[in-house]
Amino acid sequence: MNEDVLGPFGVPVPDAEETQQLRHDELNLFDATAVAVSSVAPAYSSASTLSAVFVIGGIGLSSPSVLVLSFIPVLFIAISYFHLNRRNPSCGASYSWLSQVVHPTVGWFNGWVQIATSVLFCTTAPLLAGGYTLQFLHSAFNLVSLSAVTNTKDIAIVAALWLAFVTVICIYGIRWTTNVQWVMVVIEYVCVVVFSIGGIVKVVLMHPRHSMGFSFSWLNPLQIHGWTAAASGLALGVFFFWGWDTALNLNEESKDSRRVPGRAGIISMWLLLFVFVLNFVAAQMLLGPAAVAAQGTEVLFYFGQQFAGSWASYVMIFAVLSSTVATTQTTLLPAARITLSMARDGVFPKLFASIHERYKTPAVGTAILSFLSLFGILLTTFSTSSSDVFNNLVSNIGVLVAFYYGITGLACAWAFRKTIGQGLWANLTMVYLPFIGGLALLFVCYEVLSTGGSSAYPDLWALFLGLPMLLAAWLATRHKTNFFSQPLVSYDTIE
């Protein structure tokens, strides 16, 4: 053991582990932005929740305004991530930042919420990919029977194959992962943007049956009736924008790690707002309110069909499929790096700290998280009660996202509190906007959980389960690492 090389909290690093690092200086701003926008996956998000937002009581045709309303606090959180990463670029991102500026227990719990959210998502997203794969093979090529399209076991098998595919790519290396993301981004965004614009043009020129003209009231958040409807819509809206922070978890593998990942996150937010609002407006104009509400997860497939016929619906299926696979991959990526960071700090099983000697990726941790997601796929496939629980979790997954985003926003304001008075613009972006964004998102959590009834129970369980896990981590490591007693830091200068 080399006593001159110290790891986290002054613990000497074994010689064998000194060279175990992620591949540095691999991603530029364009790569990081591609990963960020691919993580959010507009086609997947629209397919899975567009109808859900629309049918919430009090929203209806105001659904595009939910996106505008959700964008504001999440943008403030993206700014928080930029400033915190500028001071401490770590693949643990908000886990590391909260541990240092608020309290180690808060950081650990926040890391747990992110890992749990990622595993839950990687359980359900491949199932959607499996269903769309079978539907595409049946509709476009008639290679599978109609019964296979709705057979849960067949869907689970295809879902497992997709999960295995993205796991192998994640393990093989960050450059391969990014190249795959570039392909997925081009397919998805070209399809969604071109078809959305085409749908709007068709309504303006041809006035199809059940179509309707655009109204600026759709973009007015004041048209949403009631706090409960607004909070429920915001929870889904936060889910729409969830994923841009993947770029921050790849900071150790990025060029100019203190600035590039944060810039990529903010840039991706503006791109996503444009794409989402365009798609929502196009769907409402072309399909009309009744069809949007009735189609469920088939809404984009139906949109393509109404826009240009069966060929367009096949293209849209393929876009949603590529989007779903891409977002599964970019959800697995940050989870593996958060567990890597926690394991390096000595507060998570040591296996997760292993870096593949050749590929320079957290291969073991990635495989373990993928296996947990596979177990979730099998559980939801063969157990109806488990499937109901997972469905409730996913429908309210924005609550868990809003929780860890909100805590990070407040942490940023707290970390830079000593800079107040050193510059209005700096204080606005480092203290005031992060505080407002964090408070707004935590209010969304409270409102949805307090009014959600039994459908909110799975989210509460996911949060409460972190408490005994946190206690177990403290008891198991309190004599092995100084993590839970580390001194806190704050920033008293703007730079």
C-alpha positions in Angstrom: 0.0 0.0 0.0 1.3 3.4 -1.0 1.0 5.7 2.0 1.8 8.8 -0.1 -1.4 8.3 -2.2 -4.5 9.1 -0.2 -8.1 8.3 -1.2 -11.2 9.9 0.2 -11.0 11.2 3.7 -7.3 10.4 4.1 -7.5 6.6 3.7 -4.4 5.3 1.9 -5.2 3.8 -1.6 -3.9 0.3 -2.3 -1.4 0.1 -5.1 -3.7 -2.0 -7.2 -6.3 0.6 -7.2 -4.2 3.7 -8.0 -4.6 3.3 -11.7 -8.3 2.4 -11.6 -9.8 5.5 -13.1 -12.5 6.4 -15.6 -11.3 7.4 -19.0 -10.5 11.2 -18.9 -11.0 13.9 -21.5 -13.1 11.7 -23.8 -16.3 13.8 -24.2 -16.6 17.3 -25.7 -19.5 19.7 -25.4 -21.3 18.2 -28.3 -20.9 14.7 -27.0 -22.1 15.7 -23.5 -25.1 17.5 -24.9 -26.0 14.5 -27.1 -26.0 12.3 -24.0 -28.0 14.8 -22.0 -30.8 15.3 -24.7 -30.8 11.5 -25.4 -31.2 10.8 -21.7 -34.4 12.8 -21.6 -35.7 11.0 -24.8 -38.6 13.2 -26.1 -40.2 10.4 -28.1 -40.3 8.0 -25.2 -41.5 10.7 -22.8 -44.3 11.8 -25.1 -45.3 8.3 -25.9 -45.5 7.2 -22.3 -47.0 10.3 -20.6 -48.5 12.8 -23.1 -52.0 11.3 -22.7 -51.5 11.1 -18.9 -50.8 14.8 -18.6 -53.8 15.6 -20.8 -56.3 13.7 -18.8 -55.4 15.1 -15.4 -58.4 17.0 -14.2 -58.0 20.7 -14.6 -55.3 20.6 -17.4 -56.7 19.2 -20.7 -55.6 21.5 -23.6 -53.4 23.4 -21.2 -50.9 20.5 -21.2 -48.2 22.4 -23.2 -48.3 25.0 -20.4 -47.4 22.2 -17.9 -44.1 21.8 -19.8 -43.4 25.6 -19.7 -44.2 25.6 -16.0 -42.1 22.6 -15.3 -39.2 23.9 -17.3 -38.7 26.9 -15.0 -37.7 25.3 -11.7 -35.8 22.5 -13.5 -33.8 25.1 -15.4 -32.9 26.7 -12.0 -31.7 23.2 -10.9 -29.6 22.8 -14.0 -28.0 26.1 -13.1 -27.4 24.8 -9.6 -25.7 21.7 -11.1 -23.5 23.9 -13.2 -22.2 25.9 -10.3 -21.7 23.0 -7.9 -19.9 21.0 -10.6 -17.7 24.0 -11.3 -16.4 23.7 -7.7 -16.3 19.9 -7.4 -16.5 17.8 -10.6 -17.2 14.3 -9.4 -19.1 11.5 -11.1 -21.2 11.2 -7.9 -22.6 14.7 -8.8 -25.3 15.7 -6.3 -24.4 12.8 -4.0 -20.9 14.2 -3.6 -22.0 17.8 -3.4 -24.6 17.3 -0.8 -22.3 15.2 1.3 -19.8 18.0 1.4 -22.0 21.1 1.8 -25.1 19.9 3.7 -24.3 16.7 5.6 -22.9 13.2 4.6 -26.2 11.5 5.6 -28.2 13.9 3.3 -25.8 13.2 0.4 -26.0 9.4 0.9 -29.8 9.4 1.1 -29.9 11.6 -2.1 -27.6 9.1 -3.8 -29.9 6.2 -2.8 -32.9 8.0 -4.2 -31.2 8.5 -7.6 -30.0 4.8 -7.7 -33.5 3.5 -6.8 -35.1 5.8 -9.4 -32.7 4.6 -12.1 -33.2 0.9 -11.3 -37.0 1.4 -11.3 -36.9 3.2 -14.6 -34.5 0.6 -16.2 -37.1 -2.0 -15.1 -40.0 -0.4 -16.9 -38.5 1.3 -20.0 -37.2 -1.9 -21.5 -40.7 -3.4 -21.2 -42.0 -0.5 -23.3 -39.1 -1.1 -25.8 -40.1 -4.8 -25.9 -43.7 -3.9 -26.7 -42.8 -1.4 -29.4 -40.2 -3.9 -30.9 -42.9 -6.6 -31.3 -45.4 -4.1 -32.6 -42.9 -2.8 -35.2 -42.0 -6.3 -36.3 -45.7 -7.2 -36.6 -46.9 -4.0 -38.3 -44.0 -3.4 -40.7 -42.9 -6.9 -41.6 -45.5 -9.3 -40.1 -42.6 -11.3 -38.6 -44.4 -11.9 -35.3 -48.1 -12.7 -34.6 -50.6 -10.2 -33.2 -50.8 -12.4 -30.0 -47.1 -11.9 -29.4 -47.5 -8.2 -29.4 -49.7 -8.4 -26.3 -48.0 -11.4 -24.6 -46.3 -10.2 -21.4 -43.8 -13.0 -21.5 -42.8 -12.3 -25.0 -42.5 -8.6 -24.2 -40.3 -9.5 -21.2 -38.0 -11.6 -23.3 -37.4 -8.8 -25.8 -37.1 -6.3 -22.9 -34.3 -8.5 -21.3 -32.5 -8.6 -24.7 -32.6 -4.8 -25.0 -31.4 -4.4 -21.4 -28.5 -6.8 -22.1 -27.6 -4.8 -25.3 -27.4 -1.5 -23.5 -25.5 -3.0 -20.6 -22.8 -4.4 -22.9 -22.5 -1.0 -24.7 -22.2 0.8 -21.3 -19.5 -1.6 -20.2 -17.6 -1.5 -23.4 -16.7 2.1 -23.1 -17.9 5.7 -22.9 -16.9 6.4 -26.6 -19.0 3.5 -27.8 -21.8 4.6 -25.6 -21.7 8.2 -26.9 -21.5 7.1 -30.6 -24.6 5.0 -30.1 -26.3 8.0 -28.5 -25.5 10.2 -31.5 -27.3 7.7 -33.8 -30.3 7.4 -31.5 -30.5 11.2 -31.1 -30.5 11.9 -34.8 -33.2 9.2 -35.5 -35.4 10.4 -32.6 -35.2 14.1 -33.0 -35.5 14.2 -36.8 -38.7 12.0 -36.6 -40.3 13.9 -33.8 -39.5 17.4 -35.0 -40.2 16.8 -38.7 -43.5 14.9 -38.0 -44.6 17.6 -35.5 -44.0 20.4 -38.0 -45.7 18.3 -40.7 -48.7 17.7 -38.5 -49.1 21.5 -37.8 -48.8 22.3 -41.5 -51.4 19.7 -42.4 -53.9 21.2 -40.0 -53.3 24.7 -41.3 -53.6 23.7 -45.0 -56.1 20.8 -44.9 -58.2 21.1 -41.7 -58.6 17.3 -41.1 -61.6 16.0 -39.2 -61.3 16.4 -35.4 -58.3 18.8 -35.8 -58.3 22.2 -34.1 -56.6 25.5 -34.5 -53.8 26.6 -32.2 -54.5 28.8 -29.2 -52.0 30.8 -27.1 -54.1 29.9 -24.1 -52.5 26.4 -24.3 -49.2 27.9 -23.2 -50.7 29.9 -20.3 -50.1 28.2 -16.9 -53.0 30.3 -15.4 -55.4 28.2 -17.4 -54.6 25.2 -15.1 -57.4 24.9 -12.5 -56.4 24.1 -9.0 -53.2 23.4 -7.0 -53.7 19.7 -7.1 -53.9 19.6 -10.9 -50.9 21.9 -11.2 -48.8 19.8 -8.8 -49.7 16.5 -10.5 -48.9 18.1 -13.9 -45.6 19.4 -12.6 -44.6 16.0 -11.3 -45.1 14.5 -14.8 -43.5 17.6 -16.3 -40.4 17.1 -14.2 -40.3 13.5 -15.4 -40.3 14.9 -19.0 -37.2 16.9 -18.4 -35.5 14.2 -16.2 -32.1 13.0 -17.5 -30.1 16.0 -18.6 -28.1 15.6 -15.4 -26.5 12.5 -16.9 -24.0 14.8 -18.5 -22.9 15.9 -15.0 -22.3 12.3 -13.9 -19.9 11.9 -16.8 -17.8 14.9 -15.7 -14.7 12.8 -14.9 -14.8 11.5 -18.5 -15.4 15.0 -20.1 -13.0 17.6 -21.3 -12.9 20.7 -19.2 -14.8 18.8 -16.5 -15.6 21.9 -14.5 -17.6 23.6 -17.2 -18.5 21.4 -20.2 -20.9 19.0 -18.4 -22.8 21.9 -16.7 -23.1 23.8 -20.0 -24.4 20.6 -21.8 -27.1 20.3 -19.1 -28.3 23.9 -19.6 -28.2 23.8 -23.4 -30.1 20.5 -23.5 -32.9 22.0 -21.3 -33.6 24.7 -23.9 -33.5 22.2 -26.8 -35.9 19.9 -25.0 -38.4 22.7 -24.2 -38.7 23.5 -27.9 -39.1 19.8 -28.9 -41.7 19.0 -26.2 -43.9 22.0 -26.7 -43.8 21.6 -30.5 -44.8 17.9 -30.2 -47.6 18.6 -27.6 -49.0 21.4 -29.7 -48.9 19.3 -32.9 -50.6 16.4 -31.2 -53.5 18.5 -29.9 -53.9 20.3 -33.2 -53.9 17.2 -35.4 -55.7 14.7 -33.2 -58.0 16.8 -31.1 -58.7 16.4 -27.4 -60.7 13.2 -27.5 -58.0 11.2 -29.4 -55.1 12.5 -27.3 -56.9 11.4 -24.2 -57.9 8.0 -25.5 -54.7 6.8 -27.2 -52.5 6.3 -24.0 -49.0 5.1 -24.9 -50.1 4.6 -28.5 -50.5 8.4 -29.1 -47.4 8.9 -31.2 -48.2 5.8 -33.3 -51.7 7.2 -33.9 -50.3 10.7 -34.6 -48.0 9.3 -37.3 -50.9 7.4 -38.9 -53.1 10.5 -38.9 -50.3 12.6 -40.3 -49.2 10.5 -43.3 -50.6 7.0 -43.2 -49.2 3.6 -42.1 -45.6 4.2 -43.2 -45.4 7.3 -40.9 -46.8 5.3 -38.0 -44.0 2.7 -38.5 -41.4 5.4 -38.5 -42.8 6.8 -35.3 -42.8 3.4 -33.7 -39.1 3.1 -34.6 -38.4 6.6 -33.2 -40.1 5.7 -29.8 -38.2 2.4 -29.8 -34.8 4.0 -30.4 -35.7 6.7 -27.8 -36.6 4.1 -25.2 -33.4 2.1 -25.7 -31.3 5.3 -25.6 -32.8 6.6 -22.4 -32.5 3.1 -20.7 -28.8 3.2 -21.6 -28.3 6.8 -20.3 -30.2 6.0 -17.1 -27.9 3.0 -16.4 -24.8 5.2 -17.0 -25.2 7.7 -14.2 -26.5 5.1 -11.7 -23.3 3.1 -12.2 -21.2 6.2 -11.6 -23.0 7.3 -8.5 -22.5 3.8 -7.0 -18.8 4.1 -8.1 -18.5 7.4 -6.2 -20.2 6.0 -3.1 -18.0 2.9 -3.2 -14.9 5.0 -3.6 -15.9 6.8 -0.4 -16.2 3.5 1.4 -20.0 3.7 2.0 -21.2 1.3 -0.6 -20.2 -2.3 -1.4 -16.6 -2.3 -2.7 -17.6 -4.2 -5.8 -19.1 -1.1 -7.2 -15.7 0.7 -7.1 -14.2 -1.7 -9.6 -13.0 -0.1 -12.9 -12.5 -2.4 -15.9 -8.8 -2.3 -16.7 -9.3 -2.2 -20.5 -12.6 -0.3 -21.0 -12.1 2.1 -18.1 -15.8 1.8 -17.0 -17.5 0.7 -13.8 -18.2 -2.7 -15.4 -19.1 -4.7 -12.3 -21.4 -2.0 -10.9 -23.1 -1.6 -14.3 -23.7 -5.3 -14.5 -25.1 -5.5 -11.0 -27.6 -2.7 -11.5 -28.6 -4.2 -14.8 -29.3 -7.5 -13.1 -31.4 -5.8 -10.5 -33.5 -4.2 -13.3 -33.8 -7.6 -15.0 -35.1 -9.0 -11.7 -37.7 -6.2 -11.7 -38.7 -7.1 -15.2 -39.3 -10.7 -14.2 -41.1 -9.7 -11.1 -43.5 -7.4 -12.9 -44.1 -10.0 -15.6 -45.0 -12.9 -13.4 -46.7 -11.0 -10.5 -49.7 -8.9 -11.1 -49.5 -7.2 -7.7 -45.8 -6.3 -8.3 -46.7 -5.0 -11.7 -49.3 -2.7 -10.2 -46.8 -1.4 -7.7 -44.2 -0.7 -10.4 -46.8 1.1 -12.5 -47.7 3.4 -9.7 -44.0 4.1 -9.1 -43.4 5.0 -12.7 -46.5 7.1 -12.9 -45.2 9.2 -10.0 -41.5 8.8 -10.7 -41.4 12.5 -11.2 -41.9 12.8 -7.5 -38.6 11.1 -6.7 -36.9 13.1 -9.4 -38.3 16.4 -8.0 -37.1 15.3 -4.5 -33.5 14.9 -5.4 -33.5 17.9 -7.8 -35.1 20.0 -5.1 -32.7 19.1 -2.4 -29.8 19.8 -4.8 -31.2 23.3 -5.5 -31.4 24.1 -1.8 -27.9 22.7 -1.3 -26.5 25.0 -4.0 -28.0 28.1 -2.3 -26.6 27.0 1.0 -23.2 26.2 -0.4 -22.8 29.8 -1.9 -24.6 31.6 0.9 -21.3 33.4 2.0 -21.0 35.0 -1.5 -24.2 37.1 -1.0 -23.3 40.8 -1.8 -20.3 40.0 -4.1 -22.3 40.3 -7.3 -26.0 40.5 -8.2 -25.8 38.2 -11.2 -23.7 35.6 -9.5 -25.9 35.6 -6.4 -29.0 35.3 -8.6 -27.7 32.2 -10.4 -25.9 30.6 -7.4 -28.2 31.4 -4.5 -31.7 32.9 -5.3 -32.7 30.9 -8.4 -31.5 27.5 -7.0 -33.4 28.2 -3.8 -36.6 29.1 -5.7 -36.2 26.0 -7.9 -35.5 23.7 -5.0 -38.4 25.0 -2.9 -40.8 24.7 -5.9 -39.9 21.1 -6.6 -40.1 20.0 -3.0 -43.5 21.6 -2.8 -44.5 19.4 -5.8 -43.3 16.4 -3.9 -45.4 17.3 -0.8 -48.5 18.2 -2.8 -48.5 15.0 -4.9 -47.7 12.7 -2.0 -50.2 14.3 0.4 -53.1 14.1 -2.2 -52.1 11.0 -4.1 -53.8 8.5 -1.8 -52.8 4.9 -2.2 -51.1 5.6 -5.6 -48.4 7.6 -3.6 -47.6 4.7 -1.3 -44.9 3.1 -3.6 -43.1 6.4 -3.8 -43.2 6.8 0.0 -41.9 3.3 0.4 -39.0 4.0 -2.0 -38.1 7.1 0.1 -38.5 5.4 3.5 -36.5 2.3 2.5 -33.5 4.6 2.1 -33.6 5.3 5.9 -32.7 1.8 7.1 -30.2 1.5 4.2 -28.6 4.7 5.4 -28.4 3.4 9.0 -26.9 0.1 7.7 -24.3 2.0 5.7 -23.4 4.1 8.8 -23.1 1.1 11.1 -21.1 -0.9 8.6 -18.6 1.8 7.8 -18.3 4.1 10.8 -15.0 2.5 11.9 -13.6 2.1 8.4 -14.0 5.6 6.9 -14.4 9.2 8.0 -17.1 9.8 5.4 -19.9 10.4 7.9 -17.8 12.7 10.1 -16.1 14.7 7.3 -16.0 18.5 7.7 -18.5 20.5 5.7 -17.5 23.1 3.2 -19.0 26.3 1.9 -17.8 28.8 -0.8 -17.1 32.3 0.3 -16.0 33.6 -3.1 -17.8 33.7 -6.5 -14.9 32.0 -8.4 
